Amino acid sequence: MNNLSLLFSTVITDDETIKLLDGAVTLYKRPTSHQWQCRFKLATDAWHSASTGSDQVAEATTQAIAIYETVKVKLASDLAIKTRTFRQLAMQELALAAKIVQSNPNKRTHVDYIHIYTKYLIPFFGSYQINDITQELVDDYVAWRISKMGKNPKTYTQRRHAGLYKRVIERAREQGLIHRNRTIPLLEVAADRAEIRPAFNQQEVNYLLEYMQDWERFGRNQCSNHMRRLCRVYVEFLLGTGIRQGTESMPIRWKALQWHWIGEQRYLRIWVSGKTGPRYLIARHFVTEALERLIAWQALPYKNLDAVIEAKLDRKVFVFPEGDAPHSLDSVFERLMIESNLLKDATGKNRTLYSLRHTYATFRLADGIDIHTLAKQMGTSVGMIERHYSKLTPMMSAERLAG
């Protein structure tokens, strides 16, 4: 008997379904397609279906099993099973609005919807995967919109933008593109009034750093443990540099790390390519110890960070021992916040990885770092620092101001 036939519980014919893995996965063909599709039930009792991309049974079987196993790994790691760009989902909303306008040309509201999607939301967010949208990106959209309009939009207009943006996020969630525990930031109305963003105080940071020492070792499986170990170092790196999480920090390679000497004192210097252009930043001293642990865990063929820097290693820093990198660490960080009871700040707002950048800014201002130096370190503008942290500065300097 052919070994492949052991996977099937029924005789194979093109006009019926095929059961794989003791019935866990079903192969079938749609009437309008020659390619085999696969479907299986998730732990949530929802069905997941996908194309195998093949019209050959043997090849389709292998692909279906690979899809099934990949989905299981993603679910175990709290990752979304599918992914879509903002543009792909917004186009579905656009089609709906266009259909209403076509049937009733007097529906001016939906004409406005089309205008907002095509001129603002899609041009800015279009190329981003839904799960890659961060609070900083949303903040940047607000600034970009003011620049494009030449003014701060009225509250009514802001509500329209926020509502249409939210429709896309809700559509993504309905289609299972966002994990149930993942929080995608929404557009806020009256964004011209800057609010203090969620951050950690020193006591919470101390607790978090201590908590992660055990937390990283007790995941549900090896994949979960890998995510936790990498997340711990990543959290320390963000806290010690103020770098943007995601697109600015995840691509960093070991060769971007250098020693910067002032007299006999050395400092870890990192070359970063950010949205405001390339820059050097200086890491806090404790980042060195975190990177040393990462080197040991990844089993790099180097004795320590000195040797890695000297070798100018052309390999990403934030990867698993096998060399592959996670798409995002947002979900595992959110789990960390929930399990450590640190998810909410004093005002009830959820903390995210981006909160570590705000924490860095708050601590450095408290240390007396001037806003011009801080802006260069963080790759942002003085105006942005003043906008979000100017209210904090007098309180941080209360002792000196009181004399």
Beta strands, then each sheet from edge to edge (+ up, - down):
strand 1: 18-20
strand 2: 25-29
strand 3: 36-41
strand 4: 47-51
strand 5: 257-262
strand 6: 265-274
strand 7: 277-282
sheet 1: 1+ 2- 3+ 4-
sheet 2: 5+ 6- 7+
end
